[in-house]
Amino acid sequence: MNRYMNNAVLTALLLLSIPASADAMRCKNALITEGDSTAEMLLKCGEPMLREDIIRNEENQYGNVVEVKYGERWTYNFGKNEFMRFVTVRNGKVIDIENGPRGE
């Protein structure tokens, strides 16, 4: 019995260490999911509180390291009773939605 309890505790700790992924976000009476366009998200949710470029360094064909923008992270704050949402956008599409801390 003790062995099963240890496995259950380890499994719970493992699940808690995985970042929360929402896969969907409610804006008023609308639902935004992965794959939706940024235009649709703007119509349903309005402008985000913050837009940040997601940049990575890559080496070009000449061996120079250059910064390449490969997406954006949009932050929505729906108030102190709701979780903030971090939406990753690439090529005009929502590719990931994550829960953040409670809003302010």
N, C-alpha and C positions, 0 to 999 in steps of 0.2 A: 504494500500500500504506500509506503514511504517513497518508493521509486516512482510511482505514478504521480505523486504530489510534486516531486522534484521536476519531472518532465512538464507538468502543467505550469509550474512557476517559470521554468525556462522558456516555454512557448509564449507565455503572457509577456515576459520581458522582451522577447524578440519582436513580438507584434507591436509593442509600445515604442520600440526604437525605430520603426519604419515611419518615414514622414507621412503625414496625413495627406491623402489625395482625395479631392472631392469629386472629380469627374463631372460635376455639374454645379451650377450656381443659379440661384433664384434671384431675379431682379423684379421687384414688384410682383406682377402676376405672370411673368415670363420666365422661361427656363433656358439657360445657356449651357450647351454641352460641348465636349471636344469635337472638333470638326466644323463648328459654326464659324461663319465669317465675322471679321471684325466689324464690318458694317452693320450686321445684324446685332452684334453685342452693343455697339454704340446706340443703335435705335432703342434697344430694350433696356439698357442699363445706364446710358449717358456716358459722359466723360469719366475716366478713372481719376482717382485722387493723384496718382503718380504714374508716369511712364518712364521706364528705364531701358536703355539699349542693353542687349546681351551681346557681349563682344568676346571673341577669343583671338589669340595670337596664332597665326599660321605662317609658314614659310612659303614664299612665292617661288616661281620658277628660277629666279635669279639668286636664291638663297637668302633674300632679305626677309626679316620677320615683319609682318604687317598685321594690323588689327582688322578683323573682319566682323561686321555686324551680322549675326545670324538669327536675330529675333528680338523681341521686346518682352518685358515683364510689366504688366499692367496691374496696379494695386487698386482694389475697390474697398472702401470703408463704408459699411452700411449702418454704423452706429454702435454704441457701447453694448447693446444687447445681442449683437450679431458678430460672427467671426469675420475678420477681414478675408478677402479672397485675393490670391496671387494668380494671375492668368498669364500663361506664357503664350505668345503669339509669334507665328512664323509664316511668312508669305501670305498674310491676310487671313489666316485661319487660327482658331484656338486649338492649341495642341496639348495644353495641360492646365488644370485648375487645382490649386492647392488651398487648403485652409490655413489661415494665419492666426495671430492672436486675436482676442476680442478687440473690437474697434473702440474708438473714443468719441 
